[in-house]
Amino acid sequence: MRQRIIDTLPRAAGDSDALAPVRGEQALVYLMGPYRTFDVDALLPADADVETDAPSFATWDESSGEYAEDEVLRLLQETRDCLRDRGFNAFLAIDVGIPLDEMDAATQSIAFAQASNATIFIAPQVGDNLGVGIEIGSVLEDLFSTGEMEGPAADVTPPERTRRVMVATEPTVRSAMLGVIQTRWDASVRTFTDAEDCCRLCAQFCTHIQNAELYGSLDRID
């Protein structure tokens, strides 16, 4: 999957334009966020009601958060482009463009995160905060579930790979799951105030991961 991502990003994929080459082609950074990248109907049972059974942030009420759907996507794209300007090979799921009939959206997210040097979940204030927390928690559980992760948060031993994950949220985002991320998974949680601040935080985190790989505290992913 890692090489497939690297090979695909310079080509147009669906609604995503081809991305210009970057200095650090091998420095893959997967950006996740609460925006619609797939057909919700395709992921629900045949008898489900999309209006009531769809994941909360595929159908949020624009009036209940500071961001509308297109604004969240724009924030993610701006952060991606900013990181790429700094030499990191940042990408969104839509940039890879894997068809859902080949791999469902959840499996894609897990595969992209496992293939990347760093994974960043950007969580602005949109609609139902509970949905944001559940999604982040579900991804972390799928990525890092091991025998050592069973039991209360205070007693678990998260795998070293959790050091490659950061959650960037707006200060107004509140969720019990977000409060557990550092305790249970030892993942980094930071807050941002605007798109420029979000890029700065993400770039600092990616640089930290890059240095950890170069100087030995993290295994290199090539």
C-alpha positions in Angstrom: 0.0 0.0 0.0 2.8 2.4 0.8 4.3 2.3 -2.7 0.9 2.4 -4.2 0.2 5.7 -2.4 3.5 7.2 -3.5 3.0 6.2 -7.1 -0.7 7.4 -7.2 -0.4 10.9 -5.7 1.2 12.5 -8.8 -1.8 11.5 -10.8 -5.4 12.8 -10.8 -7.8 10.5 -8.8 -11.6 11.1 -9.1 -12.3 14.6 -7.7 -8.7 15.1 -6.6 -6.1 16.8 -8.8 -2.7 15.4 -9.3 -0.3 16.5 -6.5 3.0 18.1 -7.4 6.2 16.1 -6.4 7.7 16.9 -3.0 11.2 16.9 -1.6 10.4 14.1 0.9 8.5 11.6 -1.2 9.1 8.9 1.4 7.8 11.1 4.2 4.1 10.0 4.0 1.6 12.0 6.1 -2.0 10.8 6.1 -4.5 13.5 7.0 -7.9 12.4 8.2 -10.9 14.5 9.1 -14.7 14.6 9.4 -15.6 15.2 5.7 -17.5 13.1 3.3 -15.2 11.1 1.0 -17.5 8.2 0.2 -21.0 7.2 -0.6 -22.7 6.7 2.8 -25.5 4.6 1.3 -22.9 2.1 0.2 -21.7 1.5 3.7 -25.2 1.0 5.3 -27.4 -2.1 5.4 -30.0 -2.3 2.7 -32.8 -1.6 5.2 -31.1 1.3 6.9 -32.4 4.9 6.8 -29.6 7.2 5.6 -31.2 10.1 7.4 -31.0 8.5 10.8 -28.4 5.7 10.6 -25.6 7.4 8.8 -22.4 8.2 10.7 -22.9 11.6 12.4 -20.3 13.5 10.6 -21.2 12.4 7.2 -24.5 14.3 7.7 -23.8 17.1 10.2 -26.1 20.1 10.5 -24.2 23.1 9.3 -25.8 25.3 11.9 -24.6 23.3 14.8 -20.9 23.8 14.2 -18.5 26.5 13.0 -17.6 24.7 9.9 -19.7 23.4 7.0 -18.7 20.3 5.0 -17.0 22.1 2.2 -15.1 24.3 4.7 -13.7 21.2 6.5 -12.5 19.8 3.2 -10.9 23.1 2.4 -9.1 23.2 5.7 -7.8 19.7 5.2 -6.7 20.5 1.6 -5.0 23.7 2.8 -3.1 21.8 5.5 -2.1 19.1 3.0 -0.8 21.7 0.6 1.0 23.6 3.4 2.8 20.4 4.5 3.7 19.5 1.0 5.2 23.0 0.5 7.4 22.1 3.5 8.5 18.9 1.8 6.2 16.3 3.4 4.3 13.9 1.2 0.9 14.7 2.8 -2.3 13.3 1.3 -6.0 12.8 1.9 -7.9 9.6 1.2 -9.5 11.1 -1.9 -6.0 11.8 -3.3 -5.4 8.1 -3.6 -8.8 7.3 -5.2 -9.2 3.6 -4.4 -12.6 2.4 -5.5 -15.0 1.4 -2.7 -15.7 -1.9 -4.5 -12.1 -2.7 -4.1 -11.7 -1.6 -0.5 -14.3 0.0 1.8 -13.6 3.4 3.4 -12.8 2.2 6.9 -10.3 -0.4 5.6 -8.7 2.3 3.4 -8.2 4.6 6.4 -6.6 1.8 8.4 -4.3 0.8 5.5 -3.3 4.5 4.8 -2.5 5.1 8.4 -0.4 1.9 8.7 1.5 2.8 5.5 2.3 6.3 6.6 5.1 7.8 8.7 2.7 10.0 10.5 -1.1 10.2 10.8 -3.0 13.3 11.7 -6.7 13.6 12.5 -7.9 17.2 12.1 -11.1 17.7 14.2 -12.6 21.2 13.8 -15.9 22.1 15.5 -18.5 20.4 13.4 -21.9 19.3 14.6 -21.8 16.4 17.0 -18.5 16.2 18.9 -19.4 12.7 20.1 -19.2 11.5 16.5 -15.7 13.0 16.1 -14.5 11.2 19.3 -16.0 7.9 18.3 -14.4 8.0 14.9 -10.9 8.8 16.3 -11.3 6.1 18.9 -12.4 3.6 16.4 -9.4 4.3 14.1 -7.0 4.0 17.0 -8.5 0.8 18.2 -8.3 -0.8 14.7 -4.7 0.4 14.2 -3.3 -0.4 17.6 -5.4 -3.1 19.2 -3.1 -5.6 20.9 -3.2 -7.9 23.9 -1.5 -5.2 25.9 -4.3 -2.8 25.1 -7.0 -4.8 27.0 -8.2 -3.4 30.3 -8.5 0.1 31.9 -6.8 3.0 30.2 -4.4 3.5 33.1 -3.1 -0.1 32.8 -2.7 -0.5 29.1 0.6 -0.5 27.2 0.1 1.3 23.8 2.4 0.1 21.0 5.2 2.4 19.9 3.4 3.2 16.7 0.9 5.4 18.5 3.7 8.0 18.7 3.1 8.5 15.0 -0.5 9.8 15.6 -1.6 13.3 16.4 -5.1 14.7 16.8 -5.4 18.4 16.1 -8.6 20.0 17.4 -10.2 23.4 17.8 -10.4 24.5 21.5 -14.2 24.3 21.3 -14.3 20.6 20.5 -15.2 18.6 23.6 -15.6 14.9 23.7 -14.9 12.2 26.4 -13.1 10.2 23.7 -10.7 13.0 23.0 -9.9 13.1 26.7 -8.9 9.4 26.7 -6.6 9.6 23.6 -3.5 10.6 25.5 -4.3 8.3 28.5 -5.1 5.2 26.6 -3.1 5.4 23.4 -0.4 7.9 24.4 -1.1 9.8 21.1 -0.5 13.5 20.8 -3.4 16.0 21.1 -3.0 19.6 20.2 -5.3 22.6 19.6 -5.3 25.0 16.7 -7.0 28.4 16.2 -7.0 28.8 12.4 -5.7 27.1 9.2 -2.2 28.7 9.6 -1.9 27.5 13.2 -3.1 24.0 12.2 -0.4 23.8 9.5 2.3 24.9 12.0 1.3 22.3 14.6 1.1 19.6 11.9 4.5 20.6 10.5 6.1 20.5 14.0 4.7 17.1 14.6 5.9 15.7 11.2 9.4 17.2 11.8 9.4 15.5 15.2 8.6 12.1 13.7 11.2 12.6 11.0 13.9 13.4 13.5 12.9 10.4 15.6 13.3 8.2 12.6 16.6 9.7 11.6 18.1 9.5 15.1 16.8 6.2 16.2 14.0 6.5 18.7 11.5 5.3 16.0 12.1 2.7 13.4 12.3 4.1 9.9 9.5 3.3 7.5 10.8 3.0 3.9 
